[in-house]
Amino acid sequence: MSHPDEPARQRGQDALDALWPEVYQDLRRLAGHYVRGERDAITLQPTALVHEAYVRLLREANTSWVNRAHFCAIAANAMRQILVEQARARHALKRGGDSIRVTLVDDAAAAPGGDPDVEALDEALTALAELEPRQARLVELRYFGGLTIEEAAAELGVAPATAKRDWALARAWLRRRLSTGAGT
């Protein structure tokens, strides 16, 4: 007996299969940025992280992607969630030690406070999303999606100048939040 959503799911999987070869190397490079640094704390290699994201995207194959940048942002968000889950599991096992650390996509000057652990960054982004949803989404698109200011601005439907202002404000807010480690 087939599932009523089967045709939509198959179309989504077909779209994912068609797009995947085009974006695989970009996502692999992005995953490499995520796990670079304290590699001994990372149990997933970049290739495994990309493949795990692919499996998650297959489960959600009915998702429609507007363009390549939109797909990369969704895939990068899946990788973020995988790293957050892994950090939480490791944290639970070690009771406060060995949080997974990631290197953020942008250059060191843009990184808010260096390379925060992924769990702290996720908590900070969640808090920022409550205050400034567009800024939080911009951070996700830039750090986790690897998009340029122009690509992220187009994805958000704002002018690049607006995205640049939001970017500066979000970086400053995250830098402060991550350096204090608590609510602001």
N, C-alpha and C positions, 0 to 999 in steps of 0.2 A: 504494500500500500504506500503510495507516494504522499509526501507532505505537501499541503496546499501552497507553501512558499517555495517549493522546489524550483520552478522555472526562474523566479527572481534570484534565488540563491545561486543557481547555475550561471545566470548572466553575470552576477557579481563575481563569481569565481573565474569566469572567462575573462572579465575585465582585469581582475587582479593578475591572472596568468599572463595577459598581454602586456601589462604595464611593468610587472616585476623585473624582467631582464633589463629594461631601460633604467631603472632606478637602483638596481641591486648594488652596483659599485659605490654610488653616492651614499646609500644607507650603510654599507660596509665601512666606508671611510668615517661616517658619522659615529657608528658604533665604536670604532677604534678610538675616537676622541673621548667617548664616554668611559671606556675602560682603561685608558692610558693613565699612568701615574702609579698609584699603589696597586699594582697588578696582583700582588699576593693576596689581597683582600677580595679580589674578583674571582668568582668561580665560573663565570661565563666568558668565553672568548668572543671577540667581535662577530665572527661568523655565526656562532651559536646564538648570540643576541639577535642578529638579523633574522635568523631562521625561526627563532621563537616568536618574533614579531610577525613573521609571515604566517605562522600557524594561527596566531590570534586574529590576523586579518582574514584568514580563510573562514574562521568561525563567524565573522561578521561580514561575510561576502556580499550581503545585500546592501552594504554601504555604497553610496555613489560618490565618486570623486569628481570634482569640477575640472581639475587639471593636475599636472605633474606635481606642482608645488603643494597643492592641497593633499595629494596622496602622500607625499614625503612628510608633511606635517602630521598626518594621521599615523603613519608608520613610526615616526620618531616619538610620538606620544605613547604608542604601544611599547616602544623600547624603554621609555621613561618609567612606565608602569611596571614593567618587568624588573627593572633595577630597583625601584622602590619596594616591590614585594620581596625581592631577594635581600635587600638591606634590612627590612623588618624581620625577616626570618632569621638572618644572621644575628641581628640585635637580640632577638628573643632567645636565641641559643647562647649567646655570650653575655647576656645581662649587662648591657651598657658599653661593651667594647667592640672594636672592629667594625664600625660602620663603614659601608662601602663609600668610597670617594670616587668622584668622577671629574674628569677634566671637561669643562664646558667648551662649547664649540668656538666661541669668539676668542679674540686675543686676550692676553692677561689683563690689559688695561680695561677691557669691557667687563671682565668677570667680576661679579659682585663679591668682593672680599676674598678673591682667590678661588680655590676649588672646594666648595662646601660639599659635605657628604650629601648623597642623593636624597636621603630621608629628610634632612634639614631643608634642602632646597624645595622639596615637594611640599613640606609644611609651610614654608615661606610663600610659595606660589599660591597655595590654597588661601592663605591669609590675604595676599595681594588681590586675588580674584574677588574676595568679598568686598574689598574697598574700591578697586579699579579693575573691573573685568577685562577691559580692552588692553590695559597694560600687561596683565598676567598672560593673556593670549599672545600678545606680542613677544613676551619672553619665551613662551613655549615655542612659537614659530621660529624665533631666532636661535635660541640655545638648543632646543630639542629637535627642531625641524631643519636647522641649518640654512634657513632662508636669509637672503639679504634684506636690508631695510626696504628696498623697493618691492621685492616679492612679498614680504610680510604686509606692507602697506596695501598692496593690491588684494591680498587675501582678506584683510580686515575691512577693505572698502574705504580707506582713508588716504589722504595725501601723504607722500613721503615726508614732507616737513612735519606733519602731525605725528607720524610714526617716529621720527627722530626725537621729537620732544618727549613723547611717551617713553621711548627707549631710555633717554637720559634720566627721566623721573623714576622709572621702574628700577634701573640699575642702582640709583642712589638709595631708593627705599629698600631694595634687597640687600645691598651692602650693609646698610644700617641694621636691618633685621637679622642678618646672618652673623654680624659681628657681636651683637648683644645676645643672640641665641634665644630671645624671648619675644613676647608680644609687644607691639608698638601701638 
